[in-house]
Amino acid sequence: MNASSGDRSQPLAPAHVAMIQKLVADYCLVSKVEPGGAEASHAAKELLKWFQAGETDATRLRELLYSRDLSDEHSRL
């Protein structure tokens, strides 16, 4: 994980908020999820959790988000 976010108790910088919003928007588009729905909210919470744990790389956050999606899909089979 990347530790470049510094002190995790600090508020998110505007650039970080924009990155997370873009990741959620992309996820909704690709996964055909309603942007204001429960799944989008869950995805945003997961991204924030990973970000606050120190993972600040957008590519890695996207990988985590989509791997979570695949893991959920396999558990339903």
C-alpha positions in Angstrom: 0.0 0.0 0.0 1.1 3.6 -0.6 1.7 5.7 2.4 1.7 9.0 0.5 -1.5 10.3 2.0 0.3 11.4 5.2 -1.8 11.7 8.3 -5.0 9.8 7.7 -6.9 11.9 10.3 -6.6 14.9 7.9 -9.5 15.8 5.6 -9.3 14.6 2.1 -7.8 17.0 -0.4 -10.0 18.2 -3.2 -7.9 16.2 -5.7 -8.5 13.0 -3.6 -12.2 13.7 -3.5 -12.3 14.2 -7.2 -10.3 11.0 -7.8 -12.7 8.9 -5.6 -15.8 10.5 -7.3 -14.3 9.6 -10.8 -13.6 6.1 -9.7 -17.2 5.7 -8.5 -18.6 7.2 -11.6 -16.5 5.0 -13.8 -17.5 1.9 -11.7 -21.2 2.8 -12.1 -20.9 3.2 -15.9 -19.0 0.0 -16.4 -21.0 -2.1 -13.9 -24.3 -0.6 -15.0 -25.0 0.6 -11.4 -27.3 3.5 -10.6 -25.0 6.4 -9.6 -27.1 7.4 -6.6 -28.0 3.9 -5.6 -27.0 1.7 -2.7 -24.3 -0.2 -4.7 -22.6 3.1 -5.7 -22.7 4.2 -2.1 -21.1 0.9 -1.0 -18.4 1.3 -3.7 -17.6 4.8 -2.5 -17.4 3.6 1.1 -15.0 0.8 0.2 -12.8 3.2 -1.8 -12.7 5.6 1.2 -11.8 2.7 3.5 -8.9 1.7 1.3 -7.8 5.2 0.8 -7.8 5.9 4.5 -5.9 2.7 5.1 -3.1 4.2 2.9 -3.9 3.0 -0.6 -3.8 6.3 -2.6 -3.0 5.0 -6.1 -6.0 5.4 -8.4 -5.0 2.3 -10.5 -4.7 0.1 -7.4 -8.0 1.5 -6.0 -9.7 0.6 -9.3 -8.3 -2.9 -9.1 -9.4 -3.4 -5.6 -12.9 -2.1 -6.4 -13.3 -4.4 -9.4 -11.8 -7.4 -7.7 -14.4 -6.9 -4.9 -17.1 -6.8 -7.6 -15.8 -10.1 -9.1 -15.5 -11.7 -5.7 -19.1 -10.8 -4.9 -20.3 -12.2 -8.3 -18.5 -15.5 -7.7 -20.0 -15.8 -4.2 -23.5 -15.6 -5.7 -22.9 -18.5 -8.1 
